[in-house]
Amino acid sequence: MSELNNIALKIIDNGKGILAADESTGTMTKRLEGVKVESNSENRLKFRHTLFSSKSMKACIGGVILYDETIKQKFSSKKIPEIISNAGAVPGIKVDTGAKVLANSPKEKITEGLDGLRDRLKDYYKLGARFAKWRGVYIISNSCPSKIAISTNAHALARYSALVQEAGMVPIVEPEILMDGDHSSEICLAKTSEVIKKCFEELILLKVDLKGVILKPNMILPGTKSDQKISSDKIAELTLKCLMENVPSEVPGIAFLSGGQTEIEATKNLDTINKKNKSNFIMSFSYGRALQQSALKYWSKNLDDIEGTQKIFNHRANMCSLASQGKWSEQVEKN
């Protein structure tokens, strides 16, 4: 199990974080069509390879989450996991099959994909994956997240984690409270705390080694339809309170999801969290859009301008790396 702890630390230690490039074909199609680029396997690979072969991979990115299509692809006869490993990062894989309607609570979702997972993990290991990701998703309303959603998703995350560790990989545990809604940050704190606490109860029950786990939570934020204005300092205080009270000390680190924040918001909030972090937890990032969006917009204007696209991505990755060390500032961002 010490090997799993070493992998976890390699992914998020020393100012490094995770590039979440695990968008499903459907999601990636929406992203590409949003910038007027045709979504085909060639274009999806071309954009992703542009990021994977950028200079910032060595200094700023410790792990890359891949989708099933991407982990099996090659670029110029080199396998994608090999390209990522050669850049010094760890290849990872999204293994859930998506969130479906939760029986007896139709407004909520349960993440599926446990059937056949043991065999799929063996295949992904052979392809080069050394960590995996599973996302549980929760909504906030007057009656949500319900006890059913909290319990069933926590159990699924724990079963997934046990299977991933059995296969010699690090599980990323992602219980995401969505920003949708008019709830306050205080309600987000209460609900996120309840969800994370239940997740670790299930992980411990299923004998998952917490030293070989990375938690990927949301930050504590008011809902997108809330009138509440909240500072980065307050976001950091509430987020740290949630994690200090509900995450066991054995967990080596936390890689936040951006969850609908802009690139600058996700960077600034991560930086403030790290400036206030007095714990032993590594506080890093596992960003998708908050790492890729500017690069994608630039690339869409000329799919062959690899160097220009990488320059945009390198800047964003460097800013996130600085934020994960509490060294970011608005002045550094502008420079």
Rosetta blueprint (number, residue, H / E / L):
1 M L
2 S H
3 E H
4 L H
5 N H
6 N H
7 I H
8 A H
9 L H
10 K H
11 I H
12 I H
13 D L
14 N L
15 G L
16 K L
17 G E
18 I E
19 L E
20 A E
21 A E
22 D L
23 E L
24 S L
25 T H
26 G H
27 T H
28 M H
29 T H
30 K H
31 R H
32 L H
33 E H
34 G H
35 V L
36 K L
37 V L
38 E L
39 S L
40 N L
41 S H
42 E H
43 N H
44 R H
45 L H
46 K H
47 F H
48 R H
49 H H
50 T H
51 L H
52 F H
53 S L
54 S L
55 K L
56 S H
57 M H
58 K H
59 A H
60 C H
61 I E
62 G E
63 G E
64 V E
65 I E
66 L E
67 Y L
68 D H
69 E H
70 T H
71 I H
72 K L
73 Q L
74 K E
75 F E
76 S L
77 S L
78 K E
79 K E
80 I H
81 P H
82 E H
83 I H
84 I H
85 S H
86 N H
87 A L
88 G L
89 A L
90 V E
91 P E
92 G E
93 I E
94 K E
95 V L
96 D L
97 T L
98 G L
99 A E
100 K E
101 V E
102 L E
103 A L
104 N L
105 S E
106 P E
107 K E
108 E E
109 K E
110 I E
111 T E
112 E L
113 G L
114 L L
115 D L
116 G L
117 L H
118 R H
119 D H
120 R H
121 L H
122 K H
123 D H
124 Y H
125 Y H
126 K H
127 L H
128 G L
129 A L
130 R L
131 F E
132 A E
133 K E
134 W E
135 R E
136 G E
137 V E
138 Y E
139 I L
140 I L
141 S L
142 N L
143 S L
144 C L
145 P L
146 S L
147 K H
148 I H
149 A H
150 I H
151 S H
152 T H
153 N H
154 A H
155 H H
156 A H
157 L H
158 A H
159 R H
160 Y H
161 S H
162 A H
163 L H
164 V H
165 Q H
166 E H
167 A L
168 G L
169 M L
170 V E
171 P E
172 I E
173 V E
174 E E
175 P E
176 E E
177 I E
178 L L
179 M L
180 D L
181 G L
182 D L
183 H L
184 S L
185 S H
186 E H
187 I H
188 C H
189 L H
190 A H
191 K H
192 T H
193 S H
194 E H
195 V H
196 I H
197 K H
198 K H
199 C H
200 F H
201 E H
202 E H
203 L H
204 I H
205 L H
206 L L
207 K L
208 V L
209 D L
210 L H
211 K H
212 G H
213 V L
214 I E
215 L E
216 K L
217 P L
218 N L
219 M L
220 I L
221 L L
222 P L
223 G L
224 T L
225 K L
226 S L
227 D L
228 Q L
229 K L
230 I L
231 S L
232 S H
233 D H
234 K H
235 I H
236 A H
237 E H
238 L H
239 T H
240 L H
241 K H
242 C H
243 L H
244 M H
245 E H
246 N H
247 V L
248 P L
249 S L
250 E L
251 V L
252 P L
253 G E
254 I E
255 A E
256 F E
257 L L
258 S L
259 G L
260 G L
261 Q L
262 T L
263 E H
264 I H
265 E H
266 A H
267 T H
268 K H
269 N H
270 L H
271 D H
272 T H
273 I H
274 N H
275 K H
276 K H
277 N L
278 K L
279 S L
280 N L
281 F L
282 I E
283 M E
284 S E
285 F E
286 S E
287 Y E
288 G L
289 R H
290 A H
291 L H
292 Q H
293 Q H
294 S H
295 A H
296 L H
297 K H
298 Y H
299 W H
300 S H
301 K H
302 N L
303 L L
304 D L
305 D L
306 I H
307 E H
308 G H
309 T H
310 Q H
311 K H
312 I H
313 F H
314 N H
315 H H
316 R H
317 A H
318 N H
319 M H
320 C H
321 S H
322 L H
323 A H
324 S L
325 Q L
326 G L
327 K L
328 W L
329 S L
330 E H
331 Q H
332 V H
333 E H
334 K H
335 N L
